[in-house]
């Protein structure tokens, strides 16, 4: 019987301890892989969501905050940009297009955004892809709404269905805009970005549903009825928008325009370049990522040390096994090889199980990340760099196997045939 | 393995040829991108920037380019401002600027002090706080709109840490 067969059978004989060891290593590897994968997937997901937008403009706030609430729907705005400023920006000679975003309403846990047709025309995600309709078309009538892919899927919506929006950004709606039901005119194709989690209405509609709310809550009787609103649709416009996405004619003009917006006298504004602000965000989260990495690394080390403990403690119990092998003509180096091979086998099994476990965890976490943050995280194969780390861990496992191997090598000569158990 | 050996073979065969084919990129200084007379006014003005008050100096915008630089193979150091990714978080298009970030006392660099870099093959996202050497072919692209008529772009061959 060859060495591998022997090692395998010997391991099978001690299956309980071995399985536990493999599990320990698998869990530590899964943690390591998961931390690394999630980090890069989340980064990619964020980068996916903004493409082709040169500047994001909002009221004076922290750049990261502006990016998070405008594009990713994380957190709320503290202030809006006045309608006049939006108009002036949209008509600036450097600006090719301006997508207004009016936030503040929800529909069953999903964000409702007041915007205009520029969104469908100019918004880009991923590799400069435009939004596409899976069904229907953009909003046309005042009380029409376009819904994102996930919204339609989770709530089982189809074209033509009535939808009631609610006031405020809470998950449960106590105050509804039920006097103005909307009809779904279009469903967007999946994008893997927060767009999938959003409902879009026209700016005029965003204004219309808030008539009668001027005192902060609904005044019964003060609201406008649907037909009257439709008649006034051209004149209806919000007093302010939450954020504006800008695309420029000349990309090189972005630095100058950003400065002019930030220095704008009439209103306190913040203009950010999404690429830079994302990196600022990663810089802040970077420390936490490093800590997670270190922790994951230490857990792997603990797993390997656990394996060493198991191998060493069983070494004593296996004196008889070694003695029989020696009596049957096995050389000391073969015994040592057997132990190194065992360690390698355990480490390899642990790594394989760990990677599979990580993939499973990613697949399970994906729907949650999608509904909570609108981030599309696919269970993906570890990147090349991570495989190198895993190979390094396997090597470390083999090196650790050398410890019991050396002890066995020395010992089998001395007490191989003695019977002093 | 065979791929590797082919690559090594190709490398060995090409090594003596490479220096003849591709001349070393010329090291470019940022001020060379600005027409000479403009650079003089620019230097004269920027030395008088007042850092104390609330008033920001008038932004100095310049879209004029130096025609001779078109098509030249150059290397220039600067900071990367990411603009476009490939949808998987890899850097595709970016601005290279002579200095990084937020000295909000002085105006942003004029347009002819910015190069718009395009990478043939997207690369993993770089750190915006690190300086890089950018190597490639400098182009002057015509832009027909009210504010600008030309701007520098580069087909980037290499982006290496400074």
Contacts between the chains, C-beta under 8 A, distances in Angstrom:
chain1	res1	chain2	res2	distance
A	40	B	89	7.2
A	43	B	89	5.3
A	43	B	125	7.5
A	44	B	88	5.5
A	44	B	89	3.6
A	46	B	89	7.9
A	47	B	85	4.5
A	47	B	87	7.9
A	47	B	88	7.8
A	47	B	89	4.2
A	47	B	125	7.4
A	48	B	85	7.7
A	48	B	87	5.8
A	48	B	88	7.7
A	48	B	89	7.3
A	51	B	84	6.4
A	51	B	85	7.0
A	51	B	87	7.3
A	52	B	84	7.3
A	54	B	83	7.6
A	93	B	145	7.7
A	93	B	146	4.9
A	93	B	147	5.7
A	94	B	147	5.6
A	125	B	87	7.9
A	126	B	87	3.5
A	127	B	85	7.8
A	127	B	86	5.2
A	127	B	87	3.6
A	127	B	92	7.8
A	128	B	84	7.1
A	129	B	87	7.4
A	249	B	143	7.6
A	249	B	145	4.6
A	249	B	146	7.9
A	249	B	147	6.9
A	249	B	148	7.8
A	250	B	63	7.9
A	250	B	111	7.3
A	250	B	143	5.5
A	250	B	145	6.4
A	250	B	147	5.9
A	250	B	148	4.5
A	250	B	151	6.6
A	251	B	83	6.8
A	251	B	95	7.5
A	251	B	116	6.0
A	251	B	151	7.9
A	252	B	63	7.7
A	252	B	95	7.5
A	252	B	111	4.2
A	252	B	114	5.0
A	252	B	116	6.4
A	252	B	148	6.9
A	252	B	151	4.7
A	253	B	61	8.0
A	253	B	111	6.4
A	253	B	147	5.9
A	253	B	148	6.7
A	254	B	95	7.7
A	255	B	97	7.6
A	255	B	108	3.5
A	255	B	109	6.4
A	255	B	114	6.9
A	256	B	59	5.3
A	256	B	61	5.7
A	256	B	107	7.6
A	256	B	108	5.7
A	256	B	110	7.9
A	256	B	111	7.3
A	258	B	108	7.1
A	259	B	56	7.6
A	259	B	59	6.2
A	259	B	104	7.9
A	259	B	107	6.5
A	259	B	108	5.1
A	260	B	59	7.1
A	262	B	104	7.7
A	263	B	56	5.6
A	273	B	81	6.6
A	273	B	83	7.8
A	275	B	81	6.4
A	275	B	82	3.4
A	275	B	83	5.7
A	275	B	85	7.9
A	275	B	94	7.6
A	275	B	128	7.9
A	276	B	81	6.1
A	276	B	82	7.2
A	276	B	101	8.0
A	276	B	128	6.1
A	278	B	82	7.8
A	279	B	82	7.1
A	279	B	125	7.8
A	279	B	127	7.4
A	279	B	128	4.8
A	283	B	129	7.8
